[in-house]
Amino acid sequence: MKNHNYFVYIVTNKSKKVLYTGMTNDLRTRLIQHMEDSQGEKKSFAGKYNCYYLVYWERHQYVNHAIDREKEIKGWKRYKKEDLINSMNPEWKFLNDDVD
């Protein structure tokens, strides 16, 4: 049985004022798309607010689990999202270069 990779992630802008939660099966490509959108036409929420700095991610094997988790996190207040980020990345380092 093939392993699948689905990622739930949180990106922010350079000043860390805005958070965007998303889900993808190719995290590196998605981060590049967010960056390109922010530098180009700004079609998406992440693009409009220059959110392409990765501060949190988690991997899921099943797409349904990833979708459910994304919806769960999107429904949270900011303080709860900050707690989640702090649990993995307390210094809020930008993790883009760490993605394989």
Protein Blocks (a to p, Z undefined) as FASTA:
>chain_A
ZZddddddddddfkopaccddddfblklmmmmmmmmmmmnomafklmnopabdfbdcddf
bfklmmmmmmmmmmpcfklmmmmmmmmmmnopafklmpZZ
